[in-house]
Amino acid sequence: MFANRLVNIMLVILVTVTLIGVIALVVITQFLQPTSADGEPTIDEVIELNVETEEITTNLLSNDIIRSKFVIQLDAQTGKDEFEKRDYQIENIIIQELSDRKASDFNGSSGILDLEEHLKRRFNEVMQSGEVVDVYMRERVIQ
């Protein structure tokens, strides 16, 4: 290639070091990135593990009527499957919790957050193969 053998060796070493650097950069940026399993789940994974209740209408302790819907987020597909099979128990728990509250309990966000935490705890008491991660009140109409 070149007349000087030293220049040939130097070019081969330079190309080799450059290739190693490029390969290392590709490995670090593509393969060593944290996956969603290591961190927080993506929104698509969260939506896939959600269960939405049907509209529930019941009386409150203050003789008002509430119509509500909830979205329950579970930790795994097996938990979601079990939760869907326990729909009658879940609706019963929701009705019990709502029946023990007054309309004034829903005036601020603290009352709603308290209800969501109580429901989460009660749901986890009946679950065997999964866990409820969060409960969200999707709709509420008090009359």
C-alpha positions in Angstrom: 0.0 0.0 0.0 2.4 2.7 1.2 6.1 2.5 0.7 6.8 2.9 4.4 5.9 -0.1 6.5 5.6 2.0 9.7 2.9 4.2 8.1 0.9 1.0 7.2 1.0 -0.3 10.8 0.0 3.2 12.1 -3.0 3.3 9.8 -4.2 -0.2 10.7 -4.0 0.7 14.4 -5.8 4.0 13.9 -8.6 2.3 12.0 -8.9 -0.5 14.6 -9.1 2.0 17.5 -11.7 4.0 15.6 -13.8 0.9 14.9 -13.6 -0.2 18.6 -14.7 3.3 19.6 -17.7 3.3 17.3 -18.8 -0.2 18.4 -18.5 0.8 22.0 -20.6 3.9 21.4 -23.3 1.9 19.6 -23.4 -0.7 22.4 -23.7 1.9 25.1 -26.4 4.0 23.4 -28.5 1.1 22.1 -28.1 -1.9 24.3 -27.4 -0.6 27.8 -30.3 1.8 27.9 -32.7 1.1 30.9 -35.8 -0.6 29.8 -39.3 0.1 31.0 -39.1 -2.9 33.3 -36.3 -1.3 35.2 -38.2 2.0 35.7 -41.7 3.3 35.6 -44.1 1.6 33.2 -44.9 3.4 30.0 -48.4 4.8 29.6 -49.4 2.1 27.1 -48.5 -0.5 29.8 -50.5 1.3 32.4 -53.5 1.6 30.2 -53.3 -2.1 29.4 -53.5 -3.0 33.1 -56.5 -0.7 33.9 -60.0 -1.8 34.6 -62.9 0.6 34.4 -66.0 -0.1 36.5 -69.4 0.4 35.2 -71.4 3.4 36.5 -72.4 2.7 40.1 -75.4 4.5 41.6 -76.0 4.4 45.4 -77.3 6.4 48.3 -74.9 8.4 50.5 -75.1 8.6 54.3 -76.5 12.1 53.8 -79.5 10.8 51.8 -78.0 12.1 48.5 -77.5 9.9 45.5 -74.1 9.5 43.8 -73.3 8.1 40.4 -69.7 7.3 40.0 -67.2 5.4 37.9 -63.7 4.3 38.8 -60.5 3.3 37.0 -58.4 0.7 38.8 -54.8 0.2 37.9 -53.3 -3.2 38.6 -49.7 -4.4 38.7 -49.8 -7.4 36.3 -52.0 -9.1 33.8 -52.8 -12.0 36.2 -54.0 -9.4 38.7 -56.2 -7.7 36.0 -57.7 -11.1 35.1 -58.6 -11.9 38.7 -59.9 -8.4 39.3 -62.3 -8.7 36.3 -63.6 -12.0 37.7 -64.2 -10.4 41.1 -66.4 -7.6 39.7 -69.3 -8.4 42.0 -67.1 -8.1 45.0 -65.5 -4.9 43.8 -68.9 -3.3 43.2 -70.0 -4.4 46.6 -66.9 -2.8 48.2 -67.4 0.5 46.3 -71.1 0.6 47.4 -70.2 0.0 51.0 -67.5 2.7 51.0 -69.8 5.2 49.3 -72.7 4.4 51.6 -70.6 5.4 54.6 -69.8 8.9 53.2 -71.7 12.2 53.1 -72.0 14.5 50.1 -69.9 17.0 51.9 -67.0 14.5 51.9 -66.7 15.0 48.2 -66.4 18.8 48.3 -62.6 18.8 48.2 -59.9 16.7 46.7 -58.9 15.3 50.1 -62.2 13.5 50.5 -61.8 11.9 47.1 -58.2 10.9 47.8 -59.3 9.4 51.1 -61.9 7.3 49.3 -59.5 6.2 46.7 -57.0 5.0 49.3 -59.7 3.2 51.3 -60.9 1.4 48.1 -57.3 0.5 47.2 -56.7 -1.0 50.6 -60.0 -2.9 50.5 -59.5 -4.2 47.0 -56.0 -5.5 48.0 -57.6 -7.4 50.9 -59.6 -9.6 48.5 -57.0 -9.9 45.7 -54.9 -13.1 45.7 -52.7 -13.1 42.6 -52.3 -9.4 41.9 -52.2 -6.0 43.5 -54.1 -2.8 43.0 -51.6 0.0 42.3 -54.0 2.9 42.2 -57.7 3.8 42.2 -58.9 6.8 40.2 -62.4 8.3 40.5 -63.3 9.0 36.9 -66.8 10.4 37.3 -69.0 11.5 40.2 -72.4 13.1 40.1 -74.1 13.9 43.4 -77.8 14.7 43.5 
